[in-house]
Amino acid sequence: MPVEPARPGRPLPVRGSNQGLSMEPEERPAPRRALFCCAPLAAIVAAAALALLAACSDAGPAGPPPTDLAERLELQPLPAMPHPDDNPPDSAKVSLGRLLFFDPVLSGPKDVACATCHHPDFAMADGRELPVGPGGRGLGPAREQHDPSMLPEARNAPTLVNVGFNQFGAQFTASGFMFWDGRARSLERLTVLPLLEEDEMRGNAYPVQVAVDSALERLREIPEYVQRFREAYPGRAARADSGELDSAVDSLAYARAVAQFVRSLRGDDSPYDRFVAGDPDALTAAQKRGLELFHGKAGCAECHSGPMLSDFQFHVVGAEQQGPGFRFTPHQDLGRWNVTELEEDRWAFRTPSLRNVAVTAPYTHAGAYDSLRAAVELFLDGGGDHAAIPAGRLDPELEPVELGDRGISDLVAFLESLTDVPEVRVPDSVPSGLPPAGLHR
C-alpha cells in the first residue's frame, strides 16, 4: 500500500524519491579560459565574471566537493540492525508481529491497535499533537475522542521507523533507550508497556494488574494465532506440549514477535544516506549548505549526532508543555525525572532521532510545534518556551544562534533530506476478525 501524506498538503516521500524536497541547481565554477590580454584587463574580466556568478545564484561560491564534505564531517551510514541473542530475526516472527501490530483485539475495548498511533499513512506516527487511544474515532490528525472518561495520551507519538537503532549511550545495542523518558531499554519491553496504560490500549476494560494476561487470553482463544505462535516458536510449542509452559502464546513470545516487526521498519535510503554512501548529487545545493550549518554554526550535531542523528541522552530544552502531562503531573511533564527522580533529570527528555523528521510533525514531547521551521527556530532561539522551567536549568548547549532567513531555510532543507519511509501494507484482515487499524479510513 503506498504511503500517503502525513499531514494535509504535505507530500510524503518514499524510497528512492526526492518528492517534496526543495531543489536548487548546484553551482559550478566558471570554465577556465586562457586570457591573452594585459593584466588590468584580465582583472576587469575576472571581476566581471565573479559579479556575474554572484548575480546568477545567491548560494555563494561552491564549497569542497560533496564526497570531501562527507569525509570531513565523518558522516556514517546506519549499521546492521542489532538483535538480541535470544530473539534473532525470523520471517515467521515478523509476519506474526505485523498481524498483532494491526489487530485491535489486544486493546481493552478492542477499538485501538499499535497501528492506530503508528500508522503507515503517517510515516509510522499519527500526525497528532497527542495521540487518542481507547474511545477515539478516526485516524491521524482527524482522530477525535468520543469517550468523556478518557484523556488523550500524555506525549507525542514518534515514528517507529528505525527505532530498532536506538542506542544506549554511544553503543548500538538491542537494549537502547525507548520512549521520551527512556523508561524502557529494549523493543521487547516497549511492545508490552502500551497494554498496561489506560490511555494507550488498556482503557477501562480491566485493571492494570491483569491487562497483559487478559490480552493474551484473547489470543489463545483464536486458533489462527495459536497456530502462528507455534510455527514462529517451535521450541516454545514443544515446551507447551510437554507441560513445561502453559501455552506457546505468552508475553515473551508476543513481545518478541512485535519487536521483530518493528525492527523490520528500516529506512536507510534517504537522499542523505545516498550522499553518505558516495553519491555527490544526492543532496541539493541548499541541503549541502544546511548540512554544513548543522555541523557548524547552528550546533545541531552537538546532540543530534551519529547515523541516527541523536546522542540518545536526556536534555532540558524547555519546549512548551500542553496536554495532560505524564504520571500525575498535569501540564508539567517532568520527563526523565519520572524514571530516576533525580533533580538534574527534571524536565529532561531523550534527544529524538531526526530521521524522517520532515514528515512526522508536530514536534517535541508534547507536539507543541506544528511546523519543522517552528521547531528549528525553538532551538536556534535557545529553547525555553516552558514558563515553569528556570532559564538556568536549560541545557547549556542551547545558546541562541542567528542564521538569518536563508540559513534557516537551508537547515530545514537539509532536514528534509533525511526522509525515507519504508512501504508498509495494512493487512486486509487479522485473525481476530476485527477491522485492522486504519484499513479503511
Secondary structure, DSSP 8 states (H G I E B T S, - for coil): -----SBTTB---BTT--TTS---------------S-HHHHHHHHHHHHHHHHHH-SS-S--S-HHHHHHHTT----------TTS---HHHHHHHHHHHH-GGGSTTS---HHHHSBGGGTTB-SSSS---TTEESSGGG-EE--TT----SS-----TTGGG-EETTEE-TT--BSTT--B-SHHHHTTGGGT-IIIIITTSS-GGGHHHHHHHHHHT-HHHHHHHHHH-HHHHHHHHTTSSS-S-SHHHHHHHHHHHHHT-----SHHHHHHTT-TTSS-HHHHHHHHHHHTTT-GGGTS-TTTT----EE-------SS-SSS-TT---BTHHHH--GGGTTBEE----TTGGGS-SBTTTT-B-SHHHHHHHHHTTS---TTS-GGGS-TT------HHHHHHHHHHHHHTT--B------S--TT-S--TTS--
